């Protein structure tokens, strides 16, 4: 005898298989999306690191951050970078501190290539791929003898705790020899 329909068991079997495949597909997509954001943020930290190093080499100084982590604000419309409430800007007066700040600004912006920074800017603040601020500190504690750049990573918190600002000790980043966080930094 010839059958023209499916049984309830066959239909449920197909629905279960489709549900399992959809779940696996979504998990893979989420993982790939998070990895791409992580790679983009690592690229941003590398770009910022190169811009700070180049500007430091050419201007002879690096902006201090008064012993704490601060955000980086770049306002190209007003030709200035604000770090720790100090404006490092392109100055018409080419003497003394203004000349040093102007040199730092020109070299930092030139190296950073601002025309490709759009997705990493929220107004004037530099942000990572998840929309969290990128923090700067000089002198550095995470990168001894240099400066620190750090992003909170995908969870939006720093270290192994629930801190909303970067910790001032590497102890929050390690459990013995093992790294225990998803933060992205230049160390």
C-alpha positions in Angstrom: 0.0 0.0 0.0 1.3 3.5 -1.0 1.6 6.2 1.7 1.0 10.0 0.8 1.9 11.6 4.1 4.5 11.7 6.8 4.0 10.3 10.3 4.2 12.5 13.4 7.5 10.8 14.4 9.1 11.6 11.1 8.1 15.3 11.3 9.4 15.6 14.9 12.6 13.9 13.9 13.2 16.5 11.1 12.3 19.4 13.5 14.8 18.1 16.1 17.6 17.8 13.5 16.9 21.3 12.1 17.0 22.7 15.7 20.3 21.0 16.5 21.9 22.3 13.3 20.6 25.9 13.9 22.0 25.8 17.5 25.4 24.7 16.2 25.3 27.3 13.5 24.5 30.1 15.9 27.2 29.1 18.3 29.8 29.1 15.5 28.6 32.5 14.3 28.8 34.0 17.8 32.3 32.6 18.3 33.5 33.9 14.9 32.0 37.3 15.6 33.6 37.6 19.0 37.0 36.5 17.5 36.7 39.2 14.8 36.1 41.9 17.4 39.0 40.6 19.4 41.3 40.8 16.3 40.0 44.3 15.5 40.7 45.5 19.0 44.2 44.0 19.0 44.8 45.8 15.7 43.6 49.1 17.3 45.9 48.6 20.3 48.8 48.0 17.9 48.0 51.1 15.9 47.7 53.3 19.0 51.0 51.8 20.4 52.8 52.6 17.1 51.3 56.1 17.0 52.4 56.8 20.6 55.9 55.4 20.0 56.4 57.3 16.8 55.1 60.6 18.3 57.3 60.1 21.3 60.3 59.5 19.0 59.7 62.6 16.9 58.6 65.0 19.6 60.8 63.8 22.4 58.1 63.3 25.0 55.0 61.3 25.8 52.0 62.7 27.6 51.9 61.7 31.3 48.7 60.3 32.7 49.3 61.3 36.4 49.7 57.7 37.7 46.2 56.6 36.6 44.5 55.1 33.6 42.7 57.7 31.4 40.8 57.7 28.2 42.1 59.0 24.9 40.1 61.7 23.2 41.0 62.8 19.6 39.2 65.8 18.3 40.5 66.4 14.7 38.0 69.2 14.1 39.8 71.3 16.8 43.2 69.7 16.1 43.8 68.3 19.6 44.3 65.1 21.5 43.1 65.2 25.2 44.8 62.9 27.7 44.3 63.4 31.4 42.6 66.8 30.8 45.6 68.2 28.9 45.1 69.2 25.3 48.0 68.3 23.0 47.1 70.3 19.9 48.4 71.7 16.7 49.6 75.2 17.6 50.2 78.2 15.5 52.7 79.4 18.1 55.8 77.3 17.4 57.7 78.0 20.6 58.4 76.1 23.8 55.7 73.7 25.0 53.3 74.6 22.1 56.0 73.4 19.6 56.4 70.1 21.5 52.6 69.6 21.8 52.2 70.4 18.1 54.9 68.0 17.1 53.3 65.3 19.2 49.9 65.9 17.7 51.1 65.9 14.1 53.1 62.7 14.4 50.4 60.9 16.4 47.7 61.7 13.9 49.9 61.0 10.9 50.7 57.5 12.3 47.2 56.7 13.4 45.6 57.4 10.0 42.4 59.0 11.4 40.4 58.5 8.2 40.3 54.7 9.0 39.4 55.2 12.7 35.7 55.8 12.3 34.5 52.6 13.9 36.8 53.0 16.8 35.5 56.5 17.8 32.6 57.5 19.9 32.5 61.2 19.4 36.1 62.1 20.3 36.7 59.1 22.6 38.7 56.1 21.3 36.7 52.9 21.8 37.3 49.2 21.2 35.3 46.9 18.9 32.8 46.3 21.8 32.2 50.0 22.4 34.3 50.2 25.6 36.8 53.0 26.1 40.5 52.3 25.5 42.6 53.4 28.4 46.1 54.9 28.5 48.7 55.3 31.3 52.2 56.7 31.4 54.4 55.7 33.1 53.1 52.2 32.6 52.8 49.4 35.2 51.7 46.6 32.8 54.4 47.4 30.3 57.4 48.3 32.5 59.4 51.2 31.3 56.8 52.3 28.8 53.2 53.2 28.6 50.0 51.0 28.9 47.1 50.8 26.5 44.3 48.5 27.6 40.8 47.5 26.5 38.3 45.7 28.8 37.6 43.0 26.2 34.3 41.3 25.5 33.0 41.3 29.1 33.5 45.0 29.6 35.3 44.5 32.9 39.0 44.5 33.8 41.1 41.7 35.3 39.5 38.8 37.0 36.9 40.9 38.9 34.1 43.2 38.1 36.3 46.4 37.9 35.1 49.1 35.5 38.6 50.7 35.4 41.9 48.9 34.8 43.6 47.5 37.9 47.0 48.9 38.9 48.6 45.5 39.5 49.3 42.5 37.3 48.0 40.3 40.1 44.4 40.9 38.9 45.4 39.5 35.5 47.2 36.3 36.6 46.5 33.3 38.7 50.1 32.1 39.2 51.5 31.7 35.7 48.1 31.6 34.0 46.4 34.6 32.4 42.8 34.8 33.7 41.1 37.6 31.8 40.0 38.6 28.3 41.5 42.2 28.4 43.5 43.3 25.5 46.7 45.3 26.2 50.0 46.2 24.7 52.1 44.2 27.2 
